[in-house]
Amino acid sequence: MVARVADLDDAALVGRCVAGDEAAWSAFVDRFARYVHAIVTRGYGLAGADAEDVFQEVFARAFERLGTLREPAAVQGWVAQLARNACVDRLRVAARTVPTDAELGVEDADSTIGELDLAMDVHRALERLPEQCGDVLDRFFARDQSYVTIAEETGLALGTIASRVSRCLARLRELLEDR
């Protein structure tokens, strides 16, 4: 069975992009769009037109330079560095001087990027779980629903919800430890 492009690991996705596969490029943008947006807006505090311009610049640079990436499996860090560089360039132009890293908030941005990397890892691990696990963990942790609410909305017994959350968390932990 042929895997969907969106299901490819990073290295395989990069390979397909470099080979000119338009569906792979679309999946690449989908995979990293929220990540880049978060770096630009949360990590560097850009907003409005500046954020949009940097976002587009990051993907334009990625498209142009993807074939030069030495380690395709490390594409997430490479994309983060592209975003960081584009943000710093934008902030320097806006300041019309050459501010220090501290003035640019680089230390805070690096911390935010680390948090975003972890969030990406968790998101990818969640995608690898069975649908029933993803749903119950999303309801319990992301939507902050109680076991009672989940049981009412899904028609499952309270004990089933509790055991499923426990089993799914254990499986998620395994996936994150394997990364």
KEKE-3310 file (N, C-alpha, C; in steps of 0.2 Angstrom, whole numbers, plus 5000, padded with zeros to 4 digits):
npx = (5004:5003:5009:5001:5006:5006:5008:5021:5038:5049:5061:5058:5048:5055:5064:5054:5049:5061:5062:5053:5039:5023:5013:5019:5026:5016:5011:5023:5022:5010:5014:5023:5018:5011:5020:5031:5023:5021:5034:5037:5027:5025:5038:5046:5038:5032:5020:5005:5008:5022:5024:5017:5024:5037:5034:5030:5042:5051:5046:5048:5062:5064:5059:5068:5080:5079:5085:5098:5099:5108:5105:5091:5082:5083:5075:5066:5073:5081:5071:5067:5078:5079:5067:5070:5082:5076:5067:5075:5082:5071:5068:5080:5080:5069:5073:5083:5095:5109:5104:5108:5108:5101:5092:5085:5077:5082:5086:5074:5066:5073:5070:5057:5056:5061:5051:5041:5046:5045:5031:5028:5034:5025:5013:5015:5017:5005:4997:5001:4995:4981:4965:4955:4962:4968:4957:4951:4962:4963:4951:4951:4964:4967:4954:4950:4939:4929:4929:4916:4909:4915:4911:4897:4897:4902:4897:4903:4907:4911:4922:4928:4933:4942:4952:4956:4962:4973:4979:4982:4990:5001:5005:5008:5018:5028:5030:5035:5047:5054:5058)
npy = (4994:5011:5025:5039:5056:5065:5057:5053:5052:5065:5065:5057:5065:5077:5072:5069:5082:5088:5081:5087:5085:5091:5088:5084:5095:5104:5096:5098:5112:5112:5104:5112:5125:5130:5129:5138:5149:5151:5153:5165:5174:5171:5168:5179:5190:5196:5204:5206:5213:5212:5199:5191:5193:5188:5175:5170:5172:5163:5151:5153:5153:5140:5133:5136:5132:5119:5108:5109:5104:5095:5085:5077:5072:5081:5092:5100:5107:5115:5122:5130:5137:5144:5152:5159:5167:5174:5182:5189:5196:5204:5212:5219:5227:5234:5241:5249:5249:5240:5229:5221:5203:5202:5213:5210:5200:5187:5176:5174:5170:5158:5150:5149:5143:5130:5125:5125:5115:5104:5103:5101:5088:5081:5083:5076:5063:5061:5060:5047:5039:5027:5032:5033:5035:5047:5056:5054:5059:5072:5078:5077:5083:5094:5101:5101:5093:5084:5067:5063:5072:5068:5055:5056:5063:5054:5042:5032:5021:5028:5021:5016:5027:5032:5021:5021:5034:5032:5021:5026:5037:5031:5024:5036:5041:5031:5033:5046:5044:5035:5044)
npz = (5000:4996:5005:5011:5006:5017:5027:5027:5034:5040:5032:5021:5016:5013:5003:4992:4990:4985:4973:4966:4968:4969:4978:4989:4992:4996:5007:5015:5018:5025:5036:5043:5044:5055:5065:5060:5060:5074:5079:5073:5077:5091:5096:5091:5091:5080:5070:5060:5044:5044:5050:5041:5030:5034:5036:5023:5017:5024:5019:5005:5005:5010:5000:4989:4994:4999:4993:4997:5009:5021:5030:5028:5038:5048:5046:5053:5063:5054:5047:5058:5060:5048:5050:5062:5057:5047:5055:5063:5054:5049:5061:5063:5051:5054:5065:5060:5065:5071:5082:5098:5102:5114:5114:5103:5108:5107:5116:5123:5112:5108:5118:5117:5104:5108:5116:5106:5098:5106:5107:5094:5093:5102:5095:5083:5089:5094:5082:5078:5086:5089:5082:5092:5104:5101:5101:5114:5122:5117:5120:5134:5138:5129:5127:5140:5145:5157:5163:5164:5155:5143:5143:5142:5129:5121:5123:5130:5144:5161:5167:5156:5149:5159:5159:5146:5144:5153:5147:5134:5137:5142:5130:5122:5129:5127:5113:5113:5120:5111:5101)
capx = (5000:5007:5008:4999:5011:5006:5011:5029:5042:5052:5067:5055:5045:5060:5066:5049:5049:5067:5061:5048:5032:5019:5009:5024:5028:5010:5011:5028:5020:5005:5017:5027:5015:5009:5027:5034:5019:5022:5040:5037:5023:5026:5045:5049:5033:5030:5012:5002:5011:5028:5023:5015:5030:5042:5031:5031:5050:5053:5044:5051:5069:5064:5058:5074:5086:5078:5090:5105:5099:5113:5102:5084:5078:5084:5072:5062:5078:5083:5066:5067:5084:5077:5062:5074:5086:5071:5064:5081:5083:5066:5069:5086:5078:5064:5076:5087:5102:5111:5103:5111:5103:5096:5087:5080:5074:5084:5086:5067:5064:5076:5067:5050:5057:5062:5044:5037:5049:5042:5024:5028:5035:5019:5008:5017:5016:4997:4995:5003:4991:4975:4960:4951:4967:4969:4951:4950:4967:4962:4945:4953:4969:4966:4948:4948:4933:4929:4927:4909:4907:4918:4907:4891:4897:4905:4893:4907:4907:4917:4928:4932:4936:4948:4957:4958:4966:4979:4983:4984:4995:5007:5007:5011:5025:5032:5032:5040:5054:5057:5060)
capy = (5000:5017:5029:5046:5060:5068:5052:5052:5055:5071:5064:5055:5071:5081:5069:5070:5089:5089:5078:5091:5082:5096:5086:5084:5102:5106:5093:5101:5118:5110:5101:5117:5131:5132:5129:5144:5155:5152:5156:5172:5178:5170:5169:5185:5195:5200:5204:5210:5212:5209:5192:5188:5193:5183:5168:5169:5172:5157:5145:5154:5151:5133:5130:5137:5129:5112:5103:5109:5102:5089:5079:5078:5071:5087:5098:5104:5112:5119:5127:5134:5142:5149:5157:5163:5171:5179:5186:5194:5201:5209:5216:5223:5232:5239:5245:5253:5249:5233:5228:5215:5198:5203:5218:5206:5195:5180:5171:5172:5166:5151:5146:5147:5138:5124:5123:5123:5109:5099:5103:5097:5081:5078:5083:5070:5057:5060:5057:5040:5035:5026:5038:5033:5038:5055:5059:5055:5063:5079:5080:5077:5088:5101:5104:5101:5090:5079:5061:5063:5075:5063:5049:5059:5064:5048:5036:5027:5021:5031:5017:5015:5033:5032:5016:5023:5039:5029:5017:5031:5041:5026:5023:5042:5042:5027:5036:5051:5041:5032:5049)
capz = (5000:4995:5010:5009:5007:5023:5032:5026:5039:5037:5027:5015:5013:5009:4996:4987:4988:4981:4967:4962:4970:4972:4984:4994:4995:5000:5014:5019:5020:5030:5042:5046:5044:5062:5068:5058:5062:5081:5080:5070:5082:5099:5098:5090:5092:5074:5069:5054:5038:5046:5052:5035:5025:5036:5035:5016:5016:5026:5014:4999:5006:5011:4993:4985:4997:5002:4990:5000:5016:5021:5033:5028:5044:5053:5043:5058:5065:5048:5046:5064:5059:5043:5053:5066:5053:5044:5060:5065:5048:5049:5066:5061:5046:5057:5070:5056:5068:5072:5089:5101:5103:5120:5112:5099:5112:5104:5121:5124:5106:5108:5123:5114:5099:5111:5118:5100:5096:5110:5105:5087:5094:5105:5090:5079:5092:5094:5076:5077:5090:5086:5083:5099:5109:5100:5103:5121:5125:5115:5124:5141:5140:5126:5128:5147:5147:5162:5161:5164:5149:5138:5143:5139:5122:5117:5125:5133:5151:5164:5168:5149:5148:5163:5157:5139:5145:5156:5141:5128:5139:5142:5123:5120:5132:5123:5107:5114:5122:5106:5096)
cpx = (5004:5005:5006:5005:5012:5008:5018:5032:5046:5057:5063:5051:5049:5062:5061:5048:5055:5066:5055:5040:5028:5015:5013:5025:5022:5009:5017:5026:5015:5008:5020:5024:5014:5015:5030:5030:5020:5029:5040:5033:5024:5034:5048:5044:5031:5023:5011:5006:5018:5028:5021:5021:5036:5040:5032:5038:5053:5052:5047:5059:5069:5064:5065:5080:5085:5083:5097:5105:5103:5109:5094:5080:5078:5080:5069:5067:5080:5077:5065:5072:5082:5072:5066:5078:5081:5068:5069:5082:5077:5066:5074:5084:5073:5067:5081:5094:5103:5110:5107:5105:5098:5091:5082:5076:5076:5084:5079:5064:5067:5072:5060:5051:5058:5055:5040:5040:5046:5035:5024:5029:5029:5014:5009:5016:5009:4995:4996:4999:4984:4970:4957:4956:4967:4963:4950:4956:4966:4956:4947:4958:4968:4960:4946:4942:4934:4928:4920:4906:4909:4913:4900:4891:4899:4900:4897:4906:4913:4923:4932:4936:4943:4954:4960:4963:4973:4983:4986:4990:5002:5010:5011:5018:5030:5035:5036:5047:5057:5060:5067)
cpy = (5006:5022:5036:5051:5063:5064:5051:5055:5061:5070:5062:5061:5076:5079:5070:5077:5091:5087:5081:5089:5088:5094:5086:5091:5105:5103:5096:5107:5117:5108:5107:5123:5134:5133:5136:5150:5156:5155:5163:5176:5177:5171:5175:5191:5199:5199:5207:5208:5210:5202:5188:5188:5188:5176:5166:5168:5166:5151:5146:5152:5143:5130:5130:5133:5122:5107:5103:5106:5095:5083:5080:5077:5076:5093:5102:5109:5117:5124:5132:5139:5147:5154:5162:5169:5177:5184:5191:5199:5206:5214:5221:5229:5237:5243:5250:5253:5241:5231:5222:5210:5199:5208:5215:5201:5188:5175:5169:5168:5159:5147:5144:5142:5131:5121:5121:5116:5103:5098:5099:5090:5077:5078:5077:5063:5055:5057:5050:5036:5033:5032:5039:5036:5046:5058:5060:5059:5071:5081:5081:5083:5095:5104:5104:5098:5085:5072:5060:5066:5071:5057:5051:5060:5058:5042:5030:5027:5025:5027:5016:5021:5033:5027:5018:5029:5036:5025:5021:5035:5037:5025:5030:5043:5037:5030:5042:5049:5038:5037:5050)
cpz = (5000:5001:5007:5010:5014:5029:5032:5032:5036:5031:5020:5011:5009:5003:4991:4985:4983:4974:4963:4963:4973:4978:4990:4997:4998:5007:5018:5022:5026:5036:5046:5047:5051:5066:5067:5061:5070:5082:5078:5075:5089:5100:5097:5090:5086:5073:5062:5048:5039:5047:5045:5030:5027:5035:5028:5014:5018:5021:5007:4999:5007:5004:4989:4988:5000:4999:4993:5007:5016:5025:5033:5034:5049:5050:5048:5061:5060:5047:5052:5063:5053:5046:5058:5062:5050:5049:5062:5060:5048:5055:5066:5057:5050:5062:5067:5060:5068:5080:5091:5101:5108:5118:5107:5102:5110:5110:5122:5118:5106:5113:5120:5108:5102:5113:5112:5097:5100:5108:5098:5088:5097:5099:5085:5082:5093:5088:5074:5081:5087:5087:5089:5104:5108:5102:5110:5124:5123:5119:5131:5143:5136:5127:5135:5149:5153:5159:5160:5157:5143:5137:5140:5132:5118:5118:5128:5141:5155:5165:5161:5148:5152:5161:5150:5140:5148:5150:5136:5131:5140:5135:5120:5123:5129:5117:5108:5116:5116:5101:5097)
residu = (MET:VAL:ALA:ARG:VAL:ALA:ASP:LEU:ASP:ASP:ALA:ALA:LEU:VAL:GLY:ARG:CYS:VAL:ALA:GLY:ASP:GLU:ALA:ALA:TRP:SER:ALA:PHE:VAL:ASP:ARG:PHE:ALA:ARG:TYR:VAL:HIS:ALA:ILE:VAL:THR:ARG:GLY:TYR:GLY:LEU:ALA:GLY:ALA:ASP:ALA:GLU:ASP:VAL:PHE:GLN:GLU:VAL:PHE:ALA:ARG:ALA:PHE:GLU:ARG:LEU:GLY:THR:LEU:ARG:GLU:PRO:ALA:ALA:VAL:GLN:GLY:TRP:VAL:ALA:GLN:LEU:ALA:ARG:ASN:ALA:CYS:VAL:ASP:ARG:LEU:ARG:VAL:ALA:ALA:ARG:THR:VAL:PRO:THR:ASP:ALA:GLU:LEU:GLY:VAL:GLU:ASP:ALA:ASP:SER:THR:ILE:GLY:GLU:LEU:ASP:LEU:ALA:MET:ASP:VAL:HIS:ARG:ALA:LEU:GLU:ARG:LEU:PRO:GLU:GLN:CYS:GLY:ASP:VAL:LEU:ASP:ARG:PHE:PHE:ALA:ARG:ASP:GLN:SER:TYR:VAL:THR:ILE:ALA:GLU:GLU:THR:GLY:LEU:ALA:LEU:GLY:THR:ILE:ALA:SER:ARG:VAL:SER:ARG:CYS:LEU:ALA:ARG:LEU:ARG:GLU:LEU:LEU:GLU:ASP:ARG)
# end
